């Protein structure tokens, strides 16, 4: 290939014949490397970017909130509000655990997957449906608020039972959060550019020129 583009004397000037037994040329390749430190600083992940499969940020933090209580996110993590603030763009309510009390006695547990993000006022006011033990459709109404400054989360869930004769209680709401670091490197991503060299061995006697990459 190179012989077709350049005259043979020029190829010999481009190629370095030492220390290999064939003419070679080194082609530079640049890679972007990202190193992300976790929120607690104990782990570090390194990957090449850009990537189409995941965000280059510290991992999400899963928080389980009991409805009807004043829960603070920072009470269940290893860092505090002084070093990490909630990144409101990535707050997400993902799952609800519901306990059904049957009319004839006994209980049945339900797990409802949802995908609710807070609005501009940091509130969630949404409806969802699920099927009870007898096959009836039950509608749930959830109201939640997230205080991004203090980490306080409150959740309330009510139910329209429809044709169901059971009673229902939401026992747990699962949220996922990301945080932005303040005055610390924990949770930050460091990006650097690295240059690598690819050696191409060239056989001037062949019409296509390049015979091997390494």
N, C-alpha and C positions, 0 to 999 in steps of 0.2 A: 504494500500500500504506500509506504513512504517512498519506495523507489519510483512509483508511478508519479508521485507529486514532485519529488526533488530529483535532481540529477545525482548520479552515484557519488561523485566527489563531495557534493554537499552533504549527503547522508553520512559519509564517513567523518565529516567534520562535526556533525551534530552528535554522533554516537560516541559513547565512552567505551573503549575496548578493555579497560582495566577495572576489576581483576577477573572479568569473565573471559571465556574463550570465544565469545561471539560479540559482535557489535551490539550495544544496548543504548537505550535512551530512557531517562527517568522522567515520567510525566507527573507533575504535581497534582494532588487532589486535596481540596479543602473540605473539612467536615466541621459542623457546628456541634459542640458537645455541651450538654446541660447536666449539672449536678444539683440535685435538690436535697436539702436537709429537712428532716421531719420536724414537726412542731416541738418535740421534746429534745431534739438534737442528738438522739441516740443512733439514728440510721441515716444513710445517705444513698441515694440511687443515682446512677449515671446512665445516660442514654444519648443516642444521637438524635438530633431533631433537624428539620421538622418531621412530625409524625402525624398520621391521620387516625390514630387509634386512641390517643389519650392526651389530656392536658398536661403541660409541663408545670406542675404545681405540687405542693405538698398534698398528701392524701386527704380525702374527706374524713370527717369525724362523725361517727354515728352516735346519736344521743336519744335515749328513750325517756319520754316525758309521761308522767301520770296525769291524766286529765283531772281538772278540779283542784290542782295544787299550784303553788307558785314555785316553779322549778328554775334553778339557775344552771345554765350550761357549764359554767366554769367549776361547779362543784364535782363534776364527774370526769374532768380531764386533768392532765399533768401540768398545765400552764395556767396563767391567770390573765385577768382583764388588762393588767398593766403592760403586758408584753404582746398580747394578741387580741385584735379586734375582729368581730364577725364580719366576713365579707358577704354583704347582703345580696350580692348578685348570685350566689350559689346556694342560698338557703333553700331547702326543699323538704316538704313533708312526704314521706314515701310509703308509710304503712300504718294501719290501725289494727289493734287487737281488740276484738269484741267478744264479750261473754254473753251467751243467750241462756236465760233461765226459762226452762220449759214449763208449760202450764200444768202438766201432770207430774212435775218434779224432775230433778236432774238439770244438768247444764250442758251446753255445747259451745265450743270455742270456734271463732271465725277469725281469719286473717284477711284483711282487705288491702290490696295494693292500690295506692293512689299516687298522684304526682301533682302536688299543689305547691305553688310558690307564693310568697307574700307579695302584696301589692305595694304601691308607692308609700303607703302608710304603715308598712311592715305588718299587715294584717292578712289573715286567711279567712275567707267566708265562702265556703263551698258546700255542695251537696254530693253525696255518693250513694250508691245502692249495692245491696248484696242479697243473697238468698238465705233464708233461715232454714232451720232443721226440717221443716215441713214443706219446703219448696216455695214459700211465699216471698215476695219481694219486699224488702225493708229499705226505707230511705233514711239516710243519716245526714244531719246538718252539723257541720263543724265550724267553730269560730276559734281562731287562735291569734295570738299576738306575740311578736318577738321584739324585745328591746335590744337593739344592736349595740347600745352603749354599755349596758350593765350585764347583758346575757340572760335576763329574765325571760321565761317562756310560760305562757298560760294557754290552756286548751280546754274548750268546752264542746261536748258532743251530745246532741239530742236526736231522738229517733221518731219517725212516723212509721208505726208498725203495720199499717194497712190491714190486711186480712190475718196477720199473724196474731196468735194468742199468747206469745211469749213476751218477756220483757228483756231489755238489752242494756248493757253497760259497756262503754269503751274503757278498757283497763290500761291501754298503753298506746301512745302515739310516737312513731319513730321518725326522727328528723336526721338529715345529713347537712353538715356545715363545713365550710372552709373558712380559714382565718387569714388575716393579713398581719404580719409581724410589725411590732413597734419597738425600735431600739434593740433588736436582736437579729441574728442571722438564721435562727430557727424558723423554718417555714419559707425561707427564701430560695430562689433558684439562681445559680451562677452559670452564666453562659460564656463559653470561650470558643475560639476558632483554632483548630489544629490543622496543620498541613501534613499530608502523607505523600509518599512517593511510590509510584507504580513503575517497576522496571520492565521495559519491553525489550526482548531480545530480537535482533534483526538479522536475517540471513540475506545479504545483498544479492545472492545468486538466484533467489526465488522472486517471482514476479509480484507476489503480494507482500513481500518484505517482512512483516512482523510474524514471528513464529511462536512466541510465548509471552504470557503475562505472569508476573509474580507480585 
